[in-house]
C-alpha cells in the first residue's frame, strides 16, 4: 500500500471530488494533514505504519521562488530541506525513476519547507538560492516521517503561485484545513482593494495545478505499486 499525504482537500478535489475509480486506489490510502509541521506530525503520529505500507508520497501545491518555475508546472522533488535543520531528505531513487518514466513535461526540483507562508513576492525572493526553486509548509516533515519509518519517499507537487505573485496573508486561512475564512478574507480585501485584481489569476492557477496534480498522481501510483 502507498500512503498519499496532502495538506488540503483543495489540492486534489475540485467541485466533483477526486476520481478514485481506477483500480490502483484500492492499494492506496489518501490522508489530509492540514497545514504546517504541527498538523503533519499530529496526523502522521496517529497513524499505524504496518508491514503493508510500502511507501509515502507527499503531494500538493507549492510556491515558486525561481522565475523559471511557473504556475502549473509539475515538480518531482529531488531534495527537501528546512531552514532550521542541516539534515536534508531525498526522494527514493527507485520511486523517482519510476515516476519519471510515466510523467512528461515535469521539472526536477529542490524544495525548502518553511515555518510560515511566504505571502509576498519580496518574502519569496528572500528565500531564493541556487539550491532551491520551490517552497511549501509540509514536505520536509512528511519526508522525515518516512525516514523514521524506513519507508521509500517521493515528493510530487504542482506550482500554484509564481515568484512575483502575492498571496492573501496567512491569517485569512484556517490554520488546520487551509480553507479561507470568509470574514477575515473580506476584511483583508476591504483594507487592501488593490489585491482584488490578482485573485482571478490565483483561482485559475489553482484549477490548473489541481488538474495536473491529479492526472500525474493517477499515472505515478500504478508505477510505484508495480
C-alpha positions in Angstrom: 0.0 0.0 0.0 1.1 3.5 -0.8 0.2 6.3 1.7 -0.6 9.5 -0.2 -0.3 12.6 2.0 -1.7 16.1 1.1 -2.3 19.1 3.4 -5.6 20.3 2.0 -8.6 18.9 0.0 -8.4 21.8 -2.4 -5.1 20.5 -3.7 -6.7 17.4 -5.1 -10.5 17.7 -5.0 -12.5 20.1 -7.2 -16.3 20.5 -7.3 -16.7 16.8 -8.1 -14.0 15.4 -5.8 -11.1 13.2 -6.8 -11.7 10.4 -9.2 -10.8 7.2 -7.2 -12.4 4.8 -9.7 -9.1 3.5 -11.1 -8.1 0.1 -9.5 -4.9 1.4 -8.0 -6.8 3.4 -5.4 -7.6 0.0 -3.8 -4.0 -0.2 -2.8 -3.5 3.5 -1.7 -4.7 5.5 1.2 -5.2 9.3 1.0 -4.7 11.4 4.1 -5.1 15.2 4.6 -2.9 16.6 7.3 -3.7 20.3 7.5 -1.0 22.9 7.1 2.4 23.0 8.6 4.7 21.0 10.8 2.4 20.7 13.8 -0.5 19.3 11.8 1.6 16.9 9.8 3.3 15.5 12.8 0.0 15.2 14.7 -1.8 13.4 11.8 1.1 11.0 10.9 1.9 10.1 14.6 -1.7 8.9 15.0 -1.4 6.5 12.0 -0.2 3.0 12.1 2.6 2.1 9.7 2.3 -1.6 9.4 4.1 -4.0 7.1 1.6 -3.4 4.4 2.7 0.2 3.9 5.3 0.3 1.1 5.9 4.0 0.6 5.0 7.5 1.5 4.0 10.0 -1.3 3.8 13.7 -0.5 1.6 15.7 -2.9 0.1 19.1 -3.1 0.7 22.7 -4.1 3.9 24.7 -3.9 5.0 28.3 -4.5 7.9 29.2 -6.8 11.0 31.1 -5.8 12.6 30.7 -9.2 11.4 32.7 -12.2 11.9 29.7 -14.4 9.4 27.7 -12.4 5.9 28.9 -13.3 2.3 28.3 -12.1 1.0 24.9 -13.4 4.5 23.3 -13.6 4.7 19.8 -12.3 7.6 19.1 -9.9 9.3 15.9 -9.0 11.1 16.6 -5.7 14.7 15.5 -5.5 15.8 17.2 -2.3 13.9 18.6 0.7 15.3 20.9 3.3 14.3 23.1 6.2 15.8 26.5 7.2 16.0 25.2 10.8 17.9 22.0 10.2 21.1 20.8 8.4 19.5 17.5 7.7 18.1 17.0 4.2 15.9 14.3 2.8 15.8 12.9 -0.6 13.2 11.1 -2.8 13.8 7.4 -3.1 15.8 6.8 -6.2 13.6 3.9 -7.4 10.4 5.9 -6.8 11.9 8.9 -8.5 12.9 6.9 -11.6 9.6 5.1 -11.9 7.7 8.4 -11.6 9.9 10.0 -14.2 9.2 7.2 -16.7 5.5 7.7 -16.7 5.4 11.5 -16.5 6.1 14.1 -19.2 7.0 17.8 -19.0 7.9 17.7 -15.3 10.7 19.6 -13.6 13.3 18.2 -11.2 13.1 20.5 -8.2 14.7 21.1 -4.8 12.2 22.2 -2.2 12.6 24.1 1.1 9.8 23.7 3.7 9.1 27.0 5.6 7.6 27.6 9.0 5.2 30.2 7.8 3.6 31.1 4.5 5.6 33.4 2.2 2.7 35.7 1.1 4.5 38.5 -0.7 6.9 38.4 -3.7 9.5 40.0 -1.5 9.3 37.2 1.0 9.6 34.6 -1.7 12.6 36.3 -3.3 14.3 36.4 0.1 14.5 32.5 0.0 15.9 32.4 -3.5 19.1 30.5 -3.8 20.9 28.2 -6.2 19.9 25.3 -4.0 16.1 25.6 -4.1 13.4 26.6 -6.5 10.1 25.9 -4.7 8.6 26.3 -1.2 5.9 24.7 0.9 4.9 24.1 4.5 4.7 20.3 4.8 7.0 18.1 2.6 10.0 18.2 4.9 8.0 16.8 7.8 6.5 14.0 5.6 9.9 13.1 4.4 11.2 13.0 8.0 8.4 10.6 9.0 9.2 8.4 6.0 12.8 8.1 7.2 11.7 7.4 10.7 9.5 4.6 9.5 12.2 3.4 7.0 9.8 3.9 4.0 10.6 5.0 0.5 9.5 8.6 0.0 8.6 10.6 -3.1 7.5 14.3 -3.4 5.2 15.3 -6.2 3.9 18.8 -6.4 2.4 21.4 -8.7 3.1 25.2 -8.6 0.2 27.4 -7.8 1.9 30.8 -7.3 4.9 32.2 -9.2 7.7 34.2 -7.6 6.2 37.5 -8.4 2.6 36.6 -7.4 1.4 37.6 -3.9 -1.0 35.6 -1.8 -3.6 36.6 0.8 -1.9 36.7 4.2 -1.8 33.6 6.4 -4.4 34.9 8.9 -7.2 34.7 6.3 -6.9 30.8 6.2 -7.9 28.2 8.7 -4.6 27.0 10.2 -5.7 23.4 10.2 -7.6 22.9 7.0 -6.2 25.7 4.8 -9.7 26.8 3.9 -10.4 30.6 3.6 -12.2 32.2 6.4 -14.8 34.4 4.7 -14.9 37.1 7.4 -11.2 37.5 7.6 -10.8 37.4 3.9 -13.4 40.1 3.3 -11.9 42.3 6.0 -8.4 42.0 4.4 -9.8 42.7 0.9 -11.6 45.8 2.1 -8.4 47.1 3.6 -6.4 46.1 0.5 -8.6 46.6 -2.5 -5.7 46.7 -4.9 -5.3 42.9 -4.4 -8.7 42.2 -5.9 -7.3 42.1 -9.5 -4.9 39.2 -8.7 -7.5 36.9 -7.3 -8.9 35.5 -10.5 -5.4 34.6 -11.7 -4.8 32.8 -8.4 -8.1 30.9 -8.7 -7.3 29.8 -12.3 -3.8 28.7 -11.2 -5.4 26.6 -8.5 -7.6 24.9 -11.0 -4.7 24.2 -13.4 -2.4 23.0 -10.6 -5.1 20.6 -9.2 -5.9 19.1 -12.5 -2.3 18.5 -13.4 -1.5 17.0 -10.0 -4.5 14.6 -10.0 -3.5 13.4 -13.5 0.1 12.9 -12.5 -0.9 11.1 -9.3 -3.0 8.6 -11.3 -0.1 7.9 -13.5 2.5 7.6 -10.9 0.7 5.4 -8.3 0.4 2.3 -10.6 4.1 2.7 -11.5 5.1 2.7 -7.8 2.8 -0.2 -6.9 4.3 -2.3 -9.8 
